[in-house]
């Protein structure tokens, strides 16, 4: 029995835990319902707002349409700004709408799972009352059994004592003595059993008279109360008759007033309809007021944004002007042109000095920095080289290869000297790599003479060539020979 009680206690404890869990799940389900209602309401509002945004975007596509936000005429810039603003609003609301849909799906899945748990708990908790009754019954049986076991020794002792008294005829001595006296009296009375039975039969046959007498006494006792109740009923009846008469008079008056009531009802219906119309207009007015307030807030935000954009535009315009100035300054017509104009005369003089020494004054060059345009009479920036000799002034391309080499040599050497002076350094080494193959014998001799004429300007001049007659023109040779073991260098 104790084992059964333990099992029942464990089951009831499990059911109690299940009941608490069920209550928590029910609270969670209620919260899901509230959250679902809120999300669906919000999505409904978002859908309406997104439809409005779509409608406004469609309005913007119409040529000559007004701004759906501020009802002003639209230029291309304003139209683009409004489109971007509406698109951004629609994207934000769309993202929120989809996030709510996703959250609703998650809540629905969780709701189904928890609701299934609640259903299973309800099925199992139906056994709770029966288990509680069974637990109470078993607990009472155990309690009674324990009490009986505690009283059992005393009861066994009493049983033994009573059994001994019965054996010795000592049980209830008072009753036994009284029984002896009664038997003695019966003997003295000459008791006749038949007479006794007849008397008892007669008493039983007349017993109903006693009942009827008792009923009569009861009725007599009730007569005063019934009389008072009857008098009270008579008084109430009289009052009811008077009330009925008054009610008849009222009914006649009501019948007379019915026609008036019909007219009043018609007027009331008109008033009710008027109230409904007024309430509808009031709702419409409130809706218009709410929309107007929203538009005012939106317009205020647009005005604020316009001020900010205007200020930002001014700042950007100022920065743009600065960049334009920098662009012009660092462009080919700016600092570069100034630098070129500064160094061109110096470069031209240095190149003509070298070229004149190489050609015995036969050739000289000139830099052209401005040139007249073909379409207008204005001048444009340029950098052309015009070379003159005894024939006349010609373009660079009109000269032979040897002449071009001497021109190039003079320009490169002049530019190198110029850069060295600008850098605050001295040009000490000159390296000439090939380039002699385009010269005829007289050109090569003049080139060697030119090198000899400028040799005092450098500490070292290195000429790289494969032409033997050029090699003999210089005292020191650095020969590079390629052998099977590798290249070798010799100085002689």
HURAZI-V206880 format. One line per field, one symbol per residue. psi: psi as a letter, one per 40 degrees, with the letter a starting at -180 (. if undefined). burial: b if it has 16 or more other C-alpha atoms within 10 Angstrom, else e. Layout:
BEGIN
psi: ???
burial: ???
END
This chain:
BEGIN
psi: dddddddddddddddddddddddddddddddddddddddddddddddddddddddddddddhheiihedefiihidddddddddddddddddddddddddddddddddddddddddddddddddededddddddddddddddddddddddeddddddddddddddddefehgddddddddddddddddefhhdddddddddddddedddddddddddddddeddddddddddddddddddddddddddddddddddeddddddddddddddddddddddddddddddddddddddddddddddddddddddddddddddddddddddddeaeebddddddddedddddddddddddddefediiihhheiihiddieiiihigihhhiaedahiideeiiddddddddddddddddddddddefihhdhhhhhaeedeiadddddddddddddedeeidhhhhhiehddddeeidhhhhhhhideaiihih.
burial: eeeebeebeebbeebeebbeebeebbebbeebeeebeebeeebeebbebbeebeebbeebeeeebbbbeeeeebeeeebeebbeebbeebeebbeebeebbeebeebeeebeebbebbeebeeebeebeebeeebeebbeeeeeeeeeeeeeeeeeeeeeeeeeeeeeeeeeeeeeeeeeeeeeeeeeeeeeeeeeeeeeeeeeeeeeeeeeeeeeeeeeeeeeeeeeeeeeeeeeeeeeeeeeeeeeeeeeeeeeeeeeeeeeeeeeeeeeeeeeeeeeeeeeeeeeeeeeeeeeeeeeeeeeeeeeeeeeeeeeeeeeeeeeeeeeeeeeeeeebeebeeebeebbebbbebbbbbbeeebbbbeebeeeeeeeeeeeeeeeeebeeeeeeeebeeeebbbbbbbebbbebbbbbbeeeeeeeebeebeeeeebeebeeebbbbbbbbbeeeeebeeebebbeeeeebbeeeeeeeeeeeeeeeeeeeee
END
